[in-house]
Amino acid sequence: MQPKQQIGLIGAIAIGLASMLGAGVFVVFHTAYAITPTGYYWALGLAALVAVLNSWSVYSLARQVERPGGIYAYSRIYLNDTFSFASGFAFVFGKIGSIAAIALAFNTYLLPQYRFWPAAIAIAALTLINILGIQRTAGVATVLAVTTSAYFAFIAVSGLATTAPMLVLPAPNAVPTPLQILSAAAIFFFAFAGYARVATLGNEVRDAKRNIPRAIVIALGLVMVLYGLLAYVMVKFLSLNLLTADAPFTMLGERLIPGGAAVAAPLTISVAVVASLGSMLALLAGVSRTAASMGEDRELPKFFQLRNSHGSPWLAEVIIAAGAIGLVAVGDLSWVIGFSSFSVLFYYSIGHISVLRQTPNERVAPVGVAVIGFLLCWALALTVPGPAVPVSLGILAVALLVRFFVKRARA
């Protein structure tokens, strides 16, 4: 069954915002600052630059292709099925990791004494919403995105308008190394990844070639401004406390939200939970549709393409949710973030190569954007903290090898 074109520009923007304003933003500021206090702003700026270059290339591709699947679908047209499989596999693998990471953060804020069940139940409930149709996904994503954006905007504006106490700042002579900046930027990128999630919905967006690029630009622009303000306010009010604050927004809220700790803690927890749910909802929608497109092309088993009467790839949704729940049971938050960032940066690097294969009449992104974007994606990917680089490359190599033998057996 073909998917129905059910959402417009506002719904597409909401899914993009919900994807970015998820639990990632609640953990990346502390983690990146711990890597390099003096290179903190440089790292955020570099992550934003990579996001802009990536979105520019996706914009160029989305204007020409409306099929669901994002870069998986684009690279199948402009490159070949091997590149397409590699990008699709990396996206699905990395985003299952993202769902697991956000679910772990959800647990940490809501019920830290329980490691597994709250996150598993949340993933299952959100999967059911997606199975009932993308229109419901967009509606829920809109509510979650508005709630989260309002909280962050209040924190940012209050922080700019309020006088900060005298705090100890990082030593000005502590010059950050390029490796530290790249590594911190890879962490920050986790909070940006999601701006092109709407591209994976393809023709489930009305007037996809027009609305998908516009939604990407608007959602990314709003989030870039918001992250920049939040980064400044955090350093202004927390300074070196940001090194040790596992929940920096709670500490920040105690200084900026009327009522102090008694109000700030429950409010921050509530918003973190809402943000987590919104991000997981959008992730599940995007990943399942990429998997469905891969099923249609026999790059994954054909049953991934099965759709219900609402046009949702219901079996892909269930399988991806099961994988995320499995990772929640065994995963470590910082390492799972590393796996997600590496896989997504690899995915976008193939998008840049695809742009280089567009004709001059098709290409919106300049050649330099694609070249620089490709190089920066790999610069960040290779400096991701933890074991993500060797393990992810190993898993991708095994997947490509299995695919080679399966195709050879079919021939």
C-alpha positions, 0 to 999 in steps of 0.5 A: 500500500502506498503511503498517504500524503497527510502532513503539511509544512507546519507538521513537517517543521514540528517533526524536525523540531521535536527530533532536535529538541529531544533529550540530547540537549539535556546531556550534550552541554555538560559532556562537551564542556567537560571535554574542552571548557575553553573550546566550548563555543568553538565546538558548538559553532563547528557542530552548527556549521556541519549541520548547516552544510549537511542540511544544504546538501539534503535541501539540494537532494530533497528538491529533486527526490520525494521518495521516503528514505532520505539520503538512502533514497537519494544515493540510490538515484545519484550513486549506486545501490552499495552506497545506498545500502551503506547509508541506509544501514548506518542511518537505521543502526545509528538511529536505533542507538539514538532512540536507546540513548534518549530512552536512557535519558528519559529514565534518568530524569523520570525514574532513575531508580529503574533502568529499563521498564519506563523506557521500554514502555515509552518506546512501545507506546510511541510505536503504537502512535506511529502505527496509527498514522503519520498524521497523529505523529505530526500532531503529537510532535507539534504539542511536544515541540511547542512545549519544549521550545517554550521552556528553552526560550524562557530559560534563554531570555531569562538568562540574558535579562538576569545578572549572573553571580561572580563565578570562576571562569576557565583559565584563559591560557588553557588553549583547546587542542583541535582534537578536543574541539572536534570531539566536543563538536561530535557530541554537540552534533548529537543534539543537532541531528534530526533537522533532516529527519523530515526528509525520510518521510518523503511523499507522506509530506504534501508537496514534498519537493517544496515543503521538505526543504523549507521545513529543514531550513526553518527547523534548523535555523530556530534550533541553532539560535536557541542552542547558541543562547542556551550555551551562553546562558549556561556558562554565564550562570554555571561556569565551571559547575557545568563540568560536574552538573549531570543535570545542568538545566535543573541547576540553571532553572534554580537560578532563573525560574521563580520559586527556586529548586521547589519549582525548577526541579519538577518543571525541568524533569517534566520538560525533559520527559516531554522532549524525550518523548517528542524526539523518540516519536520522530525518530521512530517515524523516520527510521521505520520509513527508511527501513521500509524503503530498504525493504522495497529495494530488497536491501532488507527483508521484504516484510519491512515494507508492509504497511497498514491501512494508515500507510504506516510501515507497522512491522518495521516500526515494531522491529526497530522498537524492539532493537531500541528496547534491547539496547536500553537493556544493555547500553551505556548513555555516553557510548550509545551517543558516540555510536549514534553520532558516528553513524549519522555523520557517516550517513550525511557524508554519503549525502554530500557525495550524492550532491556531487553527482547532481547535474548543475541544473539540479544542484542547489548546494555549491560543490564546495559545500558538499566537499567541505561538508564531507571532510568535516563529517569525517573529521568529527566522526573519527574523533567521537569519544569511546569505542564507536569508531572501530565497532561501528566500522566493523559492524558496517563491514560485516553488513556489507559482506553479508549483503555481498554474499546474499546478492551473489547467492541470488544471482 
